[in-house]
Amino acid sequence: MKQVDGEKLLASLGDGVNQLRGRLTPDAPMDRVTWFQAGGLAELMFHPHDLDDLVTFLKLLPEDVPLTVVGVGSNLLVRDGGIPGVVLRLSAKGFGQVELAGENRIRAGAITPDKHLAAMAMDHNIGGFHFYYGIPGSIGGALRMNAGANGGDTSQRLVEVEAVDRKGNIHVLSAADMGYSYRHSTAPADLIFTSAVFEGYPEEKAKIRADMDAVRHHRETVQPVKEKTGGSTFKNPEGHSAWELIDEAGCRGLMIGGAQMSSLHCNFMINIGHATGYDLEYLGETVRQRVFEHSGIKLQWEIKRLGIFMPGREIKPFMGVTEE
Ligand SMILES: Cc1cc2nc3c(=O)[nH]c(=O)nc-3n(C[C@H](O)[C@H](O)[C@H](O)COP(=O)(O)OP(=O)(O)OC[C@H]3O[C@@H](n4cnc5c(N)ncnc54)[C@H](O)[C@@H]3O)c2cc1C
């Protein structure tokens, strides 16, 4: 049974939408967006053509319509009841440019793949970005998640971010304004990041290439990168590795429905072919419970869970813990 009604929402927006140049899609399947290839419908998906188009849309969108921005879905678990309101996906044409912006500086649109930023930096002998080479997300996702790996993270390289708020006003935030900590930003939740400027340092191309190759080789060896996954399921608790706690609690390879904790890297959940959002979240909460029983440590979700449950298929945190 459908929990959202995109045609109705689209009709409620009136004729104002005719001036938009981007694409509006009612009832858009989120399993085509998420790396898990699971989850329900986005009630109404909007791909703004460019920044002006985005601002126009935000100004005509009533304040009570929920708005969710997604990147390329590599850190998302979407529930089977779908995502009410509008889901915003930035278009590559309007938000996918990457260019030099001064000495050792690069400006990247928010839907630019992290990998492209790393490659651009290497081409121009700018060091400090090789860690992005192994992260399969977009710059927008990296800005929100403080994405990082191999000792580097977004906060170390960021100079400033351009963002649009829910009312369509444009802001420029400094790195300090982003309030970064491990895989977290305190920047207001309603901000849509549209582009950012990063700064690295001079480095030999050969050294950068070697670092990028090492990142790729390491990932292909220890992570299920070819599977339908959302990356690390849980954050590493202070002083611990999430995967070790999961392993010690006997959850490596644990399976519920079509969802499994990877045997290769047991902090990665994978869709082994037919997982629903329910299977994935149920598995995650089961792991949290078992880890808590085994070690007394409460794992916190790193993956962002979006949307609503199907009726009768609700999942409560098994320990009554709220993470965020
Ligand atoms: C195989 C694999 C390996 C991974 N390895 C790593 C790793 O080493 N390190 C790491 O940090 N992550 C890793 N991840 C997780 C993921 O790639 C990162 O979190 C990435 O930054 C998410 O980017 P995305 O574009 O996919 O964002 P999404 O998953 O689409 O969204 C993630 C969050 O960002 C928000 N968001 C996205 N775009 C915007 C925007 N323009 N404005 C405002 N908010 C926005 C969304 O609302 C959501 O809250 C991995 C994932 C996979 C599948």
The ligand as a MOL file (V3000), in Angstrom:
LIG
                    3D

  0  0  0     0  0            999 V3000
M  V30 BEGIN CTAB
M  V30 COUNTS 53 58 0 0 0
M  V30 BEGIN ATOM
M  V30 1 C 31.4130 1.2450 -0.1230 0
M  V30 2 C 31.2970 2.4960 0.7230 0
M  V30 3 C 32.4140 2.9960 1.3660 0
M  V30 4 C 32.3160 4.1580 2.1520 0
M  V30 5 N 33.4350 4.6240 2.7650 0
M  V30 6 C 33.3680 5.7720 3.4690 0
M  V30 7 C 34.5290 6.3120 4.1070 0
M  V30 8 O 35.6210 5.7710 4.0220 0
M  V30 9 N 34.4010 7.4600 4.8040 0
M  V30 10 C 33.2240 8.1190 4.9210 0
M  V30 11 O 33.1690 9.1790 5.5610 0
M  V30 12 N 32.1010 7.6290 4.3460 0
M  V30 13 C 32.1460 6.4790 3.6310 0
M  V30 14 N 31.0100 5.9830 3.0510 0
M  V30 15 C 29.7260 6.6590 3.2720 0
M  V30 16 C 29.3580 7.7410 2.2470 0
M  V30 17 O 30.0040 7.5210 1.0060 0
M  V30 18 C 29.6950 9.1410 2.7650 0
M  V30 19 O 28.9850 9.4410 3.9630 0
M  V30 20 C 29.3290 10.2140 1.7320 0
M  V30 21 O 29.8450 11.4560 2.1690 0
M  V30 22 C 27.8270 10.3730 1.5120 0
M  V30 23 O 27.6520 11.1660 0.3620 0
M  V30 24 P 26.3510 10.9810 -0.5480 0
M  V30 25 O 26.4220 11.9520 -1.6460 0
M  V30 26 O 26.1760 9.5660 -0.9200 0
M  V30 27 O 25.2360 11.4320 0.4940 0
M  V30 28 P 23.8490 10.7100 0.8240 0
M  V30 29 O 24.1210 9.3230 1.3050 0
M  V30 30 O 22.9130 10.8550 -0.3050 0
M  V30 31 O 23.3640 11.6020 2.0520 0
M  V30 32 C 24.0770 11.5590 3.2750 0
M  V30 33 C 23.6650 12.7610 4.1160 0
M  V30 34 O 24.1440 13.9550 3.4980 0
M  V30 35 C 23.0750 14.8660 3.3040 0
M  V30 36 N 23.3430 15.5900 2.0520 0
M  V30 37 C 23.6930 15.0720 0.8500 0
M  V30 38 N 23.8660 16.0560 -0.0520 0
M  V30 39 C 23.6140 17.2160 0.5980 0
M  V30 40 C 23.6170 18.5920 0.2070 0
M  V30 41 N 23.9060 18.9820 -1.0470 0
M  V30 42 N 23.2950 19.5190 1.1410 0
M  V30 43 C 22.9960 19.1570 2.4140 0
M  V30 44 N 22.9850 17.8810 2.8410 0
M  V30 45 C 23.2900 16.9260 1.9430 0
M  V30 46 C 21.8170 14.0050 3.2180 0
M  V30 47 O 20.6690 14.7560 3.5960 0
M  V30 48 C 22.1470 12.9280 4.2510 0
M  V30 49 O 21.8780 13.3900 5.5460 0
M  V30 50 C 31.0660 4.8230 2.2680 0
M  V30 51 C 29.9390 4.3200 1.6070 0
M  V30 52 C 30.0520 3.1800 0.8340 0
M  V30 53 C 28.8230 2.6760 0.1240 0
M  V30 END ATOM
M  V30 BEGIN BOND
M  V30 1 1 1 2
M  V30 2 1 2 3
M  V30 3 2 2 52
M  V30 4 2 3 4
M  V30 5 1 4 5
M  V30 6 1 4 50
M  V30 7 2 5 6
M  V30 8 1 6 7
M  V30 9 1 6 13
M  V30 10 2 7 8
M  V30 11 1 7 9
M  V30 12 1 9 10
M  V30 13 2 10 11
M  V30 14 1 10 12
M  V30 15 2 12 13
M  V30 16 1 13 14
M  V30 17 1 14 15
M  V30 18 1 14 50
M  V30 19 1 15 16
M  V30 20 1 16 17
M  V30 21 1 16 18
M  V30 22 1 18 19
M  V30 23 1 18 20
M  V30 24 1 20 21
M  V30 25 1 20 22
M  V30 26 1 22 23
M  V30 27 1 23 24
M  V30 28 2 24 25
M  V30 29 1 24 26
M  V30 30 1 24 27
M  V30 31 1 27 28
M  V30 32 2 28 29
M  V30 33 1 28 30
M  V30 34 1 28 31
M  V30 35 1 31 32
M  V30 36 1 32 33
M  V30 37 1 33 34
M  V30 38 1 33 48
M  V30 39 1 34 35
M  V30 40 1 35 36
M  V30 41 1 35 46
M  V30 42 1 36 37
M  V30 43 1 36 45
M  V30 44 2 37 38
M  V30 45 1 38 39
M  V30 46 1 39 40
M  V30 47 2 39 45
M  V30 48 1 40 41
M  V30 49 2 40 42
M  V30 50 1 42 43
M  V30 51 2 43 44
M  V30 52 1 44 45
M  V30 53 1 46 47
M  V30 54 1 46 48
M  V30 55 1 48 49
M  V30 56 2 50 51
M  V30 57 1 51 52
M  V30 58 1 52 53
M  V30 END BOND
M  V30 END CTAB
M  END
